Amino acid sequence: MLREEWDPIGVPGVPENEYDSYVGGVYRLLTKGADARRLAALVAQLERVSMGLRERDGADPLPVVHKLLELHIARRHRDPAA
């Protein structure tokens, strides 16, 4: 989802594993029940620190943040039957 929906680098042909290192942090926040504000802050930090983008270079993180929240990972993580 990060590569397909977010992709602030926007370079055609980016290797599929480009965003693999970001999944762990995003997943941890989701399992802890992070809200959209906290997830957006992480995405912005990844863009600035990990990717070296200036704030205005990155895409609006809210669309991907809302899609991540729709996965309901926190609920599934706590109750596998949900």
Secondary structure by P-SEA (a helix, b strand, c coil): cccccccccccccccccccccaaaaaaaaaaacccaaaaaaaaaaaacccccccccccccaaaaaaaaaacaaaaaaacccc
